[in-house]
Amino acid sequence: MMLLEFDSPQVHDLLEIESGSLATGGIAQPPWVRKTLINCPWVVVRRALAPGGHIAVGVRGADRSGRWGGYCAERHVKRIARPATLLALGRTAGHTYRTPAFLALREVIKKWRGVPFLWGPTGSVGFELATGRPVTTEASDLDLAIRAPSPIGVEQARWLWDRVLGLQTKVDVRVETPLCGFSLEEYACASPAQILLRFPDAPRLGDHPWGL
């Protein structure tokens, strides 16, 4: 599997880390976290402020209720898998189309062909592609992230959103700017009204995701 070397992790990136290297930051660590990381030492970069030299990360448990957030020192990161990297795997991993979420990814790849920015799967689909562990189920949603260093117009956002409607699986798309993240659906359907912008320190309402 082709994965990028460590370089400035961003929200939604998956990190392979040295097991036992997480710092709690004063947050109580459930007993299942250590066992999970021994079996599968992968975490996801979460949107939160972190101490110097550390990355805010989340650990995925056996089910949706099993989620825990801590911090990982940058020096303990072995590999990084970005959503766009995982999309390349999703294009060729035909044998993984075993659940509705993967079938939906195949459809979005067709419908979004030629879009001018980086995007890819996150959530359970991204985790399965990165680790090879079959974590998606018949009920799994398809979570996607778009990297948008430059503004996406409302009309373009509506074009993108229209093409993920009507799929068998619910699709949730997050747009990530250099400043914050937000829902593609909300941006496409609510603009020009204010939408919820998710910043590392706290979410707040606004209408300028790119700080314009």
C-alpha positions in Angstrom: 0.0 0.0 0.0 1.3 3.4 -1.0 1.2 5.8 2.0 2.7 9.2 2.4 5.6 9.9 4.7 5.0 12.0 7.7 4.4 15.6 6.8 2.2 18.1 8.6 -0.9 15.9 9.5 -4.3 17.5 8.9 -7.7 16.7 10.2 -9.1 13.4 8.9 -5.6 12.0 8.2 -4.9 8.5 9.5 -1.6 7.9 11.4 0.2 4.7 12.1 1.9 5.3 15.4 4.1 3.4 17.8 1.9 1.5 20.1 1.8 2.8 23.7 2.8 6.3 22.6 -0.3 8.3 23.3 -0.5 11.0 25.9 -3.8 11.5 27.7 -3.6 15.2 28.3 -5.4 14.6 31.6 -8.3 12.7 29.8 -9.0 9.4 31.4 -8.1 6.5 29.0 -10.6 3.6 28.9 -9.1 0.1 29.2 -9.9 -0.8 25.6 -7.7 1.9 24.1 -4.4 0.2 24.8 -5.6 -3.2 23.6 -7.0 -1.6 20.4 -3.7 0.1 19.6 -1.7 -3.0 20.2 -3.8 -4.8 17.6 -4.1 -1.9 15.2 -1.9 1.1 15.9 -3.8 3.6 13.8 -5.4 6.8 14.9 -7.2 9.7 13.2 -6.2 13.4 13.4 -9.0 15.2 15.2 -9.8 18.9 15.2 -8.5 20.2 18.5 -5.6 22.2 19.9 -2.6 20.1 21.0 0.5 20.8 23.1 3.7 21.7 21.3 5.2 18.8 19.3 2.0 16.8 19.6 -1.0 16.0 17.4 -4.6 15.7 18.6 -5.8 12.2 17.6 -8.7 9.9 18.1 -8.8 6.2 18.7 -11.4 4.0 17.1 -13.0 1.3 19.1 -15.1 -1.7 18.1 -18.3 0.3 17.7 -19.6 3.8 17.3 -19.6 4.3 21.1 -16.0 3.4 21.3 -14.2 6.7 20.6 -11.4 8.3 22.6 -9.3 11.4 22.1 -5.7 11.9 23.2 -2.4 13.3 21.9 0.5 11.7 20.0 4.0 13.1 19.9 5.0 13.9 16.3 8.1 11.7 16.7 6.0 8.6 17.3 4.3 8.8 13.9 5.4 6.1 11.5 3.2 6.7 8.5 0.3 8.9 7.4 -2.6 8.1 5.1 -4.5 11.1 3.7 -8.0 10.8 2.3 -6.8 11.5 -1.2 -4.2 8.7 -0.9 -6.9 6.3 0.2 -9.1 7.4 -2.7 -6.4 6.1 -5.0 -6.7 2.7 -3.2 -10.4 2.8 -3.4 -10.3 3.2 -7.2 -8.4 -0.1 -7.6 -9.5 -2.2 -4.6 -12.5 -3.8 -6.4 -12.5 -6.7 -3.9 -13.4 -4.3 -1.1 -16.8 -3.4 -2.5 -18.5 -5.6 0.0 -20.7 -3.1 1.8 -23.0 -0.3 0.7 -20.6 2.4 1.8 -17.9 1.1 -0.6 -20.5 0.8 -3.4 -21.4 4.4 -2.7 -17.7 5.4 -2.9 -17.5 3.8 -6.3 -20.5 5.9 -7.5 -19.0 9.1 -6.1 -15.7 8.4 -7.9 -17.7 8.3 -11.2 -19.9 11.3 -10.4 -17.0 13.5 -9.2 -14.6 12.6 -12.0 -12.4 15.6 -12.9 -13.1 17.8 -9.8 -10.2 20.2 -9.4 -9.3 19.5 -5.7 -8.1 16.7 -3.5 -10.8 14.6 -1.8 -11.2 11.1 -0.4 -12.9 8.8 2.1 -12.7 9.2 5.9 -14.6 7.4 8.7 -15.0 3.7 8.5 -14.3 3.4 4.8 -11.0 5.3 5.1 -10.0 3.3 8.1 -10.7 0.0 6.3 -8.7 1.1 3.2 -5.7 2.3 5.4 -5.6 -0.7 7.7 -7.1 -3.6 5.8 -9.5 -4.3 8.7 -13.1 -4.9 7.7 -14.8 -2.3 9.9 -17.6 -1.1 7.6 -21.0 -2.7 8.0 -24.3 -2.7 6.1 -25.3 0.4 8.1 -22.1 2.4 7.6 -22.3 5.9 6.2 -19.8 7.1 3.6 -17.8 10.0 5.0 -15.7 12.2 2.6 -13.4 15.1 3.1 -12.6 17.8 0.5 -9.3 19.8 0.8 -10.1 23.3 -0.3 -7.2 25.8 0.1 -9.0 28.1 -2.3 -12.7 29.1 -2.1 -15.4 26.8 -3.5 -18.3 28.8 -5.0 -21.8 28.0 -3.9 -22.8 26.9 -7.3 -19.9 24.4 -7.5 -20.8 23.2 -4.0 -24.4 22.6 -5.1 -23.1 20.7 -8.2 -21.0 18.5 -5.9 -23.8 17.9 -3.4 -26.4 17.1 -6.0 -24.3 14.3 -7.3 -24.1 12.5 -3.9 -27.9 12.7 -3.3 -30.0 9.6 -3.9 -27.3 7.0 -3.2 -28.3 4.0 -1.1 -25.9 5.0 1.6 -26.0 8.3 3.5 -23.0 10.5 2.4 -21.5 13.1 4.7 -19.0 15.5 3.1 -16.7 17.8 5.1 -14.9 20.7 3.4 -11.6 21.6 5.0 -10.1 25.1 4.4 -6.8 26.3 5.9 -8.8 27.8 8.8 -11.8 25.5 9.5 -14.1 22.8 8.3 -17.8 22.7 7.5 -20.5 20.6 6.0 -20.8 20.7 2.2 -24.5 20.1 2.4 -25.0 23.1 4.8 -22.9 25.3 2.6 -24.6 24.3 -0.6 -28.1 24.6 0.8 -28.0 27.4 3.4 -25.7 30.0 1.7 -25.7 32.9 1.9 -26.9 32.4 5.5 -24.3 31.7 8.2 -23.2 28.1 8.7 -21.4 26.2 11.4 -17.7 26.5 11.0 -15.5 24.1 13.0 -12.3 25.7 14.2 -9.6 23.9 16.3 -10.6 25.8 19.4 -14.4 25.8 19.1 -17.2 25.8 16.5 -19.0 29.0 15.7 -21.4 30.4 13.1 -20.0 32.4 10.2 -20.2 32.9 6.5 -16.5 33.2 5.5 -14.8 29.7 5.7 -11.8 31.0 3.9 -11.4 34.2 6.0 -12.4 36.5 3.1 
